[in-house]
């Protein structure tokens, strides 16, 4: 169940980021709003916490073309 939630969120988030990047925006400009939008659509399905977000970041870093950029962006938020 948890794995499905992580993969679903990761896929929806990555797709939304890519859609917004198509309009010549940078990942850093759209990632936060895209995450909030995915969470707003299905808040009950994604009872998210920091550990789960870490799993999403790890999954996307390993399996998505922009994953390293996302990881760097996310790390910069915590700096």
C-alpha positions, 0 to 999 in steps of 0.5 A: 500500500505505501509503495503504491502511494509513493509511486502514485504521488511521484508519477503525478508530481513528475507529470505536473512538473513536466507539463509546467516546464514545457512552458519554459519554466524551471523546475525550481519555479514549479515544483512546490506548487505542483506538489501542493496541487497533487496533495490538494486533489487527493488529500485522503489518499496521500496522508503525507509526511516527511519520510514519505516525501523522502521516499518520493524524492529518492524514487524520482532521483533514481527513475526520472530524467529530472530527478537529480535536479529535483533532489538538488532543489529539495536539498536547497529548501532544507539548507 
